[in-house]
Amino acid sequence: MSRSRARAALAVCLALACGGCLVEFPAPLGEADQAPIVAPEDVHPPAPPPRDAAPPPPTRDAAPPPRDAAPPPDAAPPPCPDADEDGTCDADDRCPGGADDIDGDADGLPDTCDPCPADPANDADGDGVCAPLDVCPDGPDDADADFDGTPDACDPCPADPFDDSDGDGVCGDQDRCPDGDDAVDGDADGLPDACDPCPVDGPAGPQVVEPVTDGVVRVEGISIGRQRHVATALPGQGVLVSFQYAVADCPCPGCYSWLEVGFGGAPGHLYCAHVGVPGCRADPVRLLTQRWITAPAAPGVYALRYKLRRDYTCDGPLGNDPTWFEGVGPPAEATIGYLCVPP
């Protein structure tokens, strides 16, 4: 084979080996008959694909990053479900319907989930009414036996609609005397004075011990309305007063004494018992007097008293003695009985 053919065959082999590229071999010196082989200008061999660059080998001073490295501190936490948007995750939310931090009555329950948001006791009596609307915090508001507007549990007198109207501490359903204090019973007869038609006729009432005497006048055998020392009469009713008396008027031996009898505090309700025996007698004559006296019109308790006069008169047929009713009448020890005039 000639040298030129050998070169051509070598070029073909090289071209095949480099993927079809053309290789130019310069002509050897002295061989004029051989032209150089030139590859076309617009034909270039394709560049080989780049290989992935391998990372630089680690240096001795650089430590590899830890596998469980935490995220940077400024990284946002992962989101969680918060249906009511109160800033508390649903898994930790005490009140899914509203804000956990709004608790008006400070009872530990957020207002939206608090049955009584203004009542820290949350309806302590369980009557379905929260404070401050609860009329009776100690019991059901709708239990009112006497219909007075106060629930029974808070009613001092649950069976008395007037709640002890007389203020004596005894409710009306148990009150013996609705018009007064049950504890005031002056004569100890079992009837409170305010409801006793004659609060002086009991065992602890005033007692008249006969004879009644002041050293000058002696009175005994007393009967008022035929009821002994204490009697009861209606307003304006006639009352028969009867007693025995004797007068020993030694301080005034020349006087004609007069005995005036009547009810203290009741003008016009008195009469005169005429003695008319002057002188002083160690054993005076005992006389009997009986007279009807009109009971006073105003209710009350009236003391029946006597009074000795030395002015030869009882001041008129009705015995209207002004001094009797001005505090200068007979003293208390001259009382011989009592007349009760009920309302």
Residue pairs with C-beta under 8 A, 6 or more apart in sequence:
1 9
3 28
3 31
4 31
4 34
7 25
7 34
8 37
10 25
11 22
11 23
11 25
11 37
14 21
14 23
15 21
15 22
15 23
18 45
19 45
19 46
20 45
21 39
21 45
22 37
22 39
22 40
22 43
23 37
23 39
24 36
24 37
24 38
24 39
25 36
25 37
26 36
27 34
27 35
27 36
28 34
58 64
80 89
80 90
80 91
81 89
81 90
81 91
82 88
82 89
82 90
82 93
83 90
83 93
83 96
84 93
84 95
84 96
84 97
84 98
84 99
86 93
86 95
86 98
86 99
86 100
86 101
88 94
88 100
90 96
93 100
94 100
94 110
94 113
95 109
95 110
95 112
95 113
96 113
97 112
97 113
98 110
98 111
98 112
98 113
99 110
99 112
100 110
101 110
102 110
102 111
102 112
103 109
103 110
103 111
103 114
104 111
104 114
104 117
104 118
105 114
105 116
105 117
105 118
105 119
105 120
106 120
107 114
107 119
107 120
107 121
107 122
109 117
109 122
111 117
114 122
115 122
115 123
115 130
116 122
116 123
116 130
116 131
118 130
118 131
118 132
119 130
119 131
119 132
119 134
121 131
121 137
122 130
123 129
123 130
123 131
123 134
124 137
125 134
125 136
125 137
125 138
125 139
125 140
125 153
127 134
127 136
127 139
127 140
127 141
127 142
129 135
129 141
131 137
134 141
135 141
135 150
135 151
135 154
136 150
136 151
136 153
136 154
137 154
138 153
138 154
139 151
139 152
139 153
139 154
140 151
140 153
141 151
142 151
143 151
143 152
143 153
144 150
144 151
144 152
144 155
145 152
145 158
145 159
146 155
146 157
146 158
146 159
146 160
146 161
147 161
148 155
148 160
148 161
148 162
148 163
150 163
152 158
155 163
156 163
156 164
156 171
157 163
157 164
157 171
157 172
157 173
159 171
159 172
159 173
160 171
160 172
160 173
160 175
161 172
162 172
163 171
163 172
164 170
164 171
164 172
164 175
165 172
165 178
166 175
166 177
166 178
166 179
166 180
166 181
166 194
168 175
168 177
168 180
168 181
168 182
168 183
170 176
170 182
172 178
175 182
176 182
176 191
176 192
176 195
177 191
177 192
177 194
177 195
178 195
179 194
179 195
180 192
180 193
180 194
180 195
181 192
181 193
181 194
182 192
183 192
184 192
184 193
184 194
185 191
185 192
185 193
185 196
185 199
185 202
186 193
186 199
186 200
186 202
186 204
186 205
187 193
187 196
187 199
187 200
187 201
187 202
187 203
187 204
187 205
188 202
188 203
188 204
188 205
189 196
189 199
189 201
189 202
189 203
189 204
189 205
190 202
191 199
191 202
193 199
196 202
197 232
197 340
197 342
198 230
198 232
198 301
198 338
198 340
198 342
199 205
199 301
199 340
200 206
200 230
200 301
200 338
200 340
201 230
201 232
201 338
201 340
205 230
205 338
206 335
206 338
207 229
208 222
208 229
208 335
208 336
208 337
210 219
210 220
210 221
210 222
211 218
211 219
211 220
212 218
212 219
212 220
212 222
212 333
212 334
212 335
212 336
213 219
214 331
214 333
214 334
215 248
216 247
216 248
216 249
216 250
216 251
216 308
217 245
217 246
217 247
217 259
217 306
217 308
217 334
218 245
218 246
218 247
218 248
218 284
218 286
219 243
219 244
219 245
219 306
219 336
220 243
220 244
221 242
221 243
221 244
221 288
222 228
222 229
222 242
222 243
222 336
222 337
223 240
223 241
223 242
223 243
224 230
224 231
224 239
224 240
224 241
224 304
224 337
224 338
224 339
225 231
225 232
225 233
225 239
225 240
225 241
225 339
226 240
228 337
229 336
229 337
229 338
230 337
230 338
230 339
230 340
231 239
231 337
231 338
231 339
231 340
232 339
232 340
232 341
232 342
233 239
233 295
233 339
233 340
233 341
234 295
234 341
234 342
235 295
235 296
235 297
235 298
235 299
235 341
236 294
236 295
236 296
236 297
237 294
237 295
238 292
238 293
238 294
238 295
239 292
239 293
239 294
239 295
239 339
240 290
240 291
240 292
240 293
241 261
241 290
241 291
241 292
241 293
241 304
242 288
242 289
242 290
242 291
243 288
243 289
243 336
244 286
244 287
244 288
244 289
245 259
245 273
245 286
245 287
245 289
245 306
246 284
246 285
246 286
246 287
247 257
247 259
247 275
247 277
247 284
247 308
248 280
248 281
248 282
248 284
249 255
249 257
249 275
249 278
249 279
249 280
249 308
249 310
250 280
252 310
253 278
253 279
253 280
254 278
254 279
255 278
255 310
256 275
256 276
256 277
256 278
256 310
256 312
257 275
257 276
257 277
257 308
257 309
257 310
258 272
258 273
258 274
258 275
258 276
258 308
258 309
258 310
258 311
258 312
258 313
258 314
259 272
259 273
259 274
259 275
259 289
259 306
259 307
259 308
259 309
260 270
260 271
260 272
260 273
260 306
260 307
260 308
260 309
260 314
260 319
260 321
260 324
261 270
261 271
261 272
261 273
261 289
261 291
261 293
261 304
261 305
261 306
261 307
262 269
262 270
262 271
262 293
262 304
262 305
262 319
262 321
262 324
263 269
263 270
263 293
263 295
263 296
263 302
263 303
263 304
263 305
263 339
264 302
264 303
264 304
264 305
264 324
264 325
264 329
264 330
264 335
265 296
265 300
265 302
265 303
265 325
266 296
266 298
266 302
267 320
267 324
267 325
268 294
268 318
268 319
268 320
269 293
269 294
269 295
269 296
269 302
270 293
270 318
270 319
270 321
270 324
271 291
271 293
271 314
271 319
272 314
272 319
273 287
273 289
273 291
273 306
275 287
277 284
277 285
295 302
295 339
295 341
296 302
296 339
296 341
297 341
298 341
299 341
299 342
299 343
300 340
300 341
301 338
301 339
301 340
301 341
302 338
302 339
302 340
302 341
303 332
303 335
303 337
303 338
304 335
304 336
304 337
304 338
304 339
305 329
305 330
305 334
305 335
305 336
306 330
306 334
306 336
307 321
307 324
307 329
307 330
307 334
314 321
315 321
315 322
321 329
323 329
324 330
